[in-house]
Amino acid sequence: MKGRLRKVLADSHVAAVTIAVLLMWMLDATFRGLWDPAYDLGAFVFTGIAIWDIPYIPPTLMVADRLMLITTGYFVYSAVVCFLAAWFL
């Protein structure tokens, strides 16, 4: 039974489709996780170019910055888990 099930799974390409889906999820999580920091960096650079000076950065982390760090960490963690699952499969 074990050999037969393995052959059925190999013939149906379930593993290949699963790996493709996991890699797509990994790319999605990577882009979602890096979007907010890249957007803030772009806004900082464009503001600096627009005013021809260094933009003001508040000395404390605001609630929005903390939430951005939490969501970025979650998406990076999700991307790593999806990549490892695809690798192990």
C-alpha positions, 0 to 999 in steps of 0.5 A: 500500500505504501509503494502504491500511494507514493506512485499515485502521488508522484503520478498526480503531481500533487507535490509539484503543485504544492511546492508551486503554491508554497513558493507563491505564498512565500513571494506574496509574504515577502512583498507584503512584508517589505512593502511598508519599509520600502514605502517609508524609505522611498518617502524619506528619500523623496522628501529629502530630495524635495526639501533639499535637506534631511527630513525630520525623524521623530525620536520615538517610535509611534504606534504606526511604526510599531504596527509596521514592525509587527506586520513586517515581522509576521510576513517575514516569518510567514515567508520563511515558513513557506520556503522551508515547507516547500524545501522539505517537501 
